[in-house]
Amino acid sequence: MNKKRKISILGSTGSIGTQALEVIEKLQDKFEIIALAGGNNIELLKQQALKFRPKYICANEKIEINGISSLTGSEGLEDICSNRENDIILVAVSGKIGLKPTLKAIDCGIDIALANKETLVMAGDIVMKKAKEAGVNIIPVDSEHCAIHQCIKNISQVEKLIITASGGPFLHKTIEDMKNATVTQALAHPRWNMGRKITVDSATLMNKGLEIIEAHHLFNMPYEKIDVVVHPQSIVHSAIEYKDGSVIAQIGLPSMHIPIQYAITYPERFEGIKSKSFSFSEIARLDFEKPDFDKFPSLNLAYEAGKTGGSATVCLNAANEEAVFAFLNDQIRLYDIYQITEKMMEKHNVVKTPDIDEIFEIDSEIRTKTREIIKG
Ligand code: MG
């Protein structure tokens, strides 16, 4: 990159956002930060703003810092995304709040480094169609999709995608153990350090389910051609099989710095934060096994929702998220997350091609109904 790449980060105070700033600090001659958006964590956002001096900051409340314009709320996020100064926007907010700003950025022809799953799970058809029409790159930050993005040269030659899953903390526990799991046990992820909602999703494998849907949209691949394999060491981040039987996998130490850096510097590569050189002999062994669909029914729910299409994935996402919040609040047990989500999916009248407003309506309708079921 000869001239500095102008970047904004939505969700700069979260797990992906803070690591992205570590990457940018290391590559400071490559980037200029236009805006940082941080939601509720005002103190951290202030520190980041003082350190990185963006032109704009955005939070849930106004922040006074000399020389930096303060924006607020989701309107602020959309303002950032319609600022054509940006070369790329890292969308790392969690939840549905990422969707509308992402669409704004696409409309303005700004490339997206996408770390927000909901954008594709809720509105993948709309988002990918718009991006294609606008000639906008959507580069995935999610480690599995980033891996696949790195493996693919020509999508039309690809036979299938193979998404790896660490298996989470319950991989070798019984269904009974899972039924009695506490919040602390569910949050004890063996490989990745992430936010609470996504960590519970990793324990139930719903995170993998959502990733199947993401992969379908990102790579325009039918669900029949997306496989999941459990790989506890999280060294193989995912793979693709070409039509001629050749398999290409992306391998590396489990660090989110690498996919974040890949996405924001694409198509170039720099040394950046790489902690140490990769050694096959130090890794010594890699294990793979079939996922247990009985123990982790989320995978089936996700395949089903994905194949049904339309608003089915909106329902899946909203019901699951509400159930996860209830679990984190000790209102329900871990296994209830599946049962509640499944119940909501059964009752849902699928809208085939919902527009963005309908997607948001359906989302809040499902959330309200899910909370009612939880209350009992
Ligand atoms: Mg992932």
Boltz pocket constraint, residues with backbone or C-beta under 6 A from the ligand:
constraints:
  - pocket:
      binder: B
      contacts: [[A, 142], [A, 143], [A, 144], [A, 211]]
      max_distance: 6.0
